[in-house]
Amino acid sequence: GLRVCVLTSIEARCPESEALLASLAAKLSAALPVSTAFVTGGHPGLISAFARAVRDPNRLWHIAVLDGGGSDLGTGRDLECIQHEDERQAVMGQIGDVYLTVEGGPRVAQEVQQAVARGALVVPLQRTGGASSGLFEFPGDALAQPQWVHPEDWA
């Protein structure tokens, strides 16, 4: 099935970010096929707004360190597939078909660079700022409006 990776900052800087993430989770988990998996980096913080709003927690996966105690997000399942914390970025940049970004710092920008390099679709919520607005060497190609998206929807 489709793998949707959700990349965020740990702490919200934009006052809209938590509400946007919760709304996206509810709407996407209702609209996309049940075979769709939502994947996070497993860090607590801003991503928890998304995690709490996914309608079926069995579709929610968090990348976690082997024997590392899990994600502590309280919903979804931990995918213990990395030996060390520094491997998380490489895994996240390689496993998604679609990437949603909200805010973000250098780590998010680097994960998106990997995703873009292999042709994944990236949807940055640019109004939230941070990497999603083009900072930290976020790929310019990922900021460009796709031809199939109406300009009003991309703004």
Disulfide bonds with the S-S distance in Angstrom:
none
